[in-house]
Amino acid sequence: MKRIILLAGFVLALLAGYALARIFNGQNGNKKTDDGCTACQACETAAPSAVNPAEYQSPNPDQMQSVRDFLHKTGYYFIATADGDQPQVRPFGTAEIIEGKLYIQTGHVKNVAKQIAANPKVAICAYDGERWLRITATLVEDPRVEVKKAMLDANPGLRSMYDENDDNTAVYFLKDAKATFNSFTAAPVEVDF
């Protein structure tokens, strides 16, 4: 059963990566300009607006909690980023609500952090054996030590690799997130947070 769940999660992550590739390659009905940029509304919103992490709050904390609970239930999820015009997918395990925002964590030295810095729009996919969750969001890095500490305190197994006072630990919260819970037996449930 674990192999089926892992395989299903991997397939869903590949589909999320394929969708990102189509978006970033202009295969969504939009035209590419001569410089390779896709002429669409996504270009207007690709760069995140200046957000003060200390002041930002999720508009729907109850819906955000349901997403966090699902991610914890699965134990891991797959996150897709863009590396130029190539989608990249990898497993993640951290997802914590801190100060009214859903955070994930990685290291600045990793390629994923470099990809997020270049394009903070991501897709996330998780599967629990019956339902799957798909999320699109813009990640906003929060450099505050107290948030890094809270993330690492909630995930003590990461302390062997990360410390809130190092330059490597990177925490991001999900902004403008749209999540859809899906199954083969029920209608999709969409939540925004």
WOFEN-V433826 format. One record per residue. PSI is psi in radians with two decimals (999 if undefined). OMEGA is omega in degrees with one decimal (999 if undefined). D_LAST is the distance of its C-alpha to the last C-alpha in Angstrom with 1 decimal. Layout:
{{PSI OMEGA D_LAST} {PSI OMEGA D_LAST}}
This chain:
{{-0.69 179.7 31.9} {-0.66 179.7 30.2} {-0.68 178.7 31.5} {-0.77 179.6 30.1} {-0.78 179.7 26.6} {-0.76 178.5 26.9} {-0.77 179.0 28.3} {-0.73 177.5 25.6} {-0.73 179.1 22.9} {-0.75 178.8 25.0} {-0.76 179.1 25.4} {-0.68 178.0 21.7} {-0.71 177.0 21.2} {-0.72 177.7 24.1} {-0.71 177.6 22.7} {-0.73 177.6 19.4} {-0.71 177.6 21.9} {-0.74 178.9 24.0} {-0.74 177.4 21.2} {-0.75 -179.9 20.5} {-0.75 178.8 24.2} {-0.73 179.7 24.6} {-0.83 -174.8 22.1} {-0.28 177.7 23.7} {0.09 177.4 27.1} {0.35 -179.1 26.9} {0.37 -179.8 27.5} {0.42 178.4 24.9} {-0.08 178.7 27.5} {2.73 -178.9 27.3} {2.57 173.1 30.4} {2.49 174.9 30.9} {3.06 -178.6 32.7} {-0.49 -179.6 35.9} {0.13 176.1 34.1} {-0.08 -179.3 31.9} {2.46 177.6 28.7} {2.18 -179.3 26.9} {1.62 -180.0 27.2} {3.08 -179.9 23.9} {-0.42 -179.6 20.9} {-0.60 179.8 19.2} {-0.59 -178.9 21.8} {-0.40 -176.3 20.9} {0.11 -175.4 17.3} {-0.71 179.9 18.3} {2.23 -179.4 18.9} {2.51 175.5 16.0} {2.77 179.6 16.7} {2.08 -178.0 18.0} {2.28 175.1 15.4} {1.90 -177.4 16.7} {-0.55 -179.3 15.0} {-0.42 -175.9 16.7} {-0.40 -175.7 15.3} {2.41 174.8 11.7} {2.50 175.8 9.2} {2.40 178.6 5.5} {-0.30 -176.9 5.6} {1.33 -175.5 4.9} {-0.57 179.5 6.8} {-0.72 178.3 8.6} {-0.66 177.2 6.4} {-0.70 179.6 5.6} {-0.69 179.6 9.4} {-0.61 177.4 10.4} {-0.83 179.1 9.3} {-0.77 -179.4 11.1} {-0.72 178.8 13.9} {-0.77 179.5 14.5} {-0.67 177.2 14.8} {-0.65 179.6 17.2} {-0.70 -177.9 19.1} {-0.45 179.7 19.8} {-0.51 176.2 21.0} {2.88 178.9 20.1} {2.99 178.8 18.1} {2.37 178.2 19.0} {2.33 179.6 17.5} {2.30 175.4 18.9} {3.06 176.6 19.7} {2.31 174.2 22.3} {1.52 -170.4 25.8} {-2.09 178.7 27.3} {0.21 -178.8 27.5} {2.14 175.6 27.3} {2.57 176.8 24.2} {2.33 -177.9 24.2} {2.41 176.5 22.7} {2.76 179.6 23.0} {2.56 173.6 22.0} {2.85 178.3 19.9} {-0.28 -176.9 19.7} {2.40 174.4 17.8} {1.89 -177.1 14.2} {2.51 172.6 14.0} {2.11 179.8 11.9} {2.23 178.7 13.9} {0.66 176.0 13.8} {0.36 178.6 10.3} {2.59 176.5 8.9} {2.09 -176.7 9.0} {2.63 167.2 12.3} {2.95 -174.9 14.8} {2.54 172.3 18.4} {-2.89 178.1 21.4} {2.50 179.4 24.6} {-0.48 -177.7 25.5} {-0.23 -177.3 28.7} {2.63 178.0 26.9} {-0.61 -179.2 26.6} {-0.68 179.5 22.9} {-0.65 177.7 22.5} {-0.68 178.5 24.8} {-0.70 177.4 22.9} {-0.68 178.4 19.6} {-0.66 -179.5 21.6} {-0.60 -179.5 23.0} {1.79 -174.0 19.9} {0.03 178.1 16.5} {2.26 -176.5 14.9} {2.88 169.9 14.7} {2.46 -179.7 14.4} {2.48 179.7 14.1} {2.37 177.2 16.0} {2.68 -177.4 17.1} {2.31 -178.5 19.7} {0.19 -178.9 21.0} {-0.36 178.3 24.2} {-0.71 -178.5 23.1} {2.75 172.5 19.5} {2.70 -177.8 17.6} {2.27 174.4 14.0} {2.34 -178.4 13.2} {2.41 165.1 10.3} {2.48 -177.0 10.6} {2.91 170.0 9.3} {2.22 178.8 11.3} {2.40 177.3 12.6} {2.12 179.8 13.9} {2.45 177.4 16.8} {1.88 -174.7 17.5} {-0.01 -173.8 21.3} {2.33 -178.6 21.7} {-0.70 -176.6 24.0} {-0.53 177.6 22.6} {-0.72 175.6 19.2} {-0.76 179.7 21.3} {-0.79 179.3 23.4} {-0.72 178.9 20.7} {-0.80 -178.6 19.5} {-0.59 175.8 23.1} {-0.61 178.7 24.1} {-0.32 -178.9 21.5} {1.17 -171.8 22.9} {-0.39 177.2 26.6} {-0.34 179.4 27.8} {-0.22 -175.4 26.5} {-0.36 177.8 28.8} {-0.30 -178.9 31.7} {-0.39 -172.3 30.1} {2.73 175.2 27.9} {2.48 -177.7 28.4} {-0.33 -178.4 26.2} {0.03 178.9 29.2} {2.97 179.2 29.8} {-0.05 -176.6 28.9} {-0.65 -174.6 27.5} {2.20 179.3 24.4} {2.19 174.7 21.2} {2.45 -177.4 17.8} {2.49 171.0 14.6} {2.70 -178.9 11.0} {2.18 179.2 8.3} {2.57 179.3 7.3} {0.73 -175.9 6.4} {2.41 174.6 5.2} {2.11 -177.2 6.6} {2.52 176.6 8.1} {2.14 172.7 11.3} {2.23 -177.3 13.6} {2.70 170.2 17.1} {2.97 177.4 20.7} {-0.15 -173.4 24.1} {-0.05 -177.8 24.6} {2.80 177.0 21.7} {2.59 177.2 19.7} {2.56 176.2 16.4} {2.09 -178.5 13.3} {2.43 177.2 10.2} {2.50 176.1 6.7} {2.43 176.2 3.8} {999 999 0.0}}
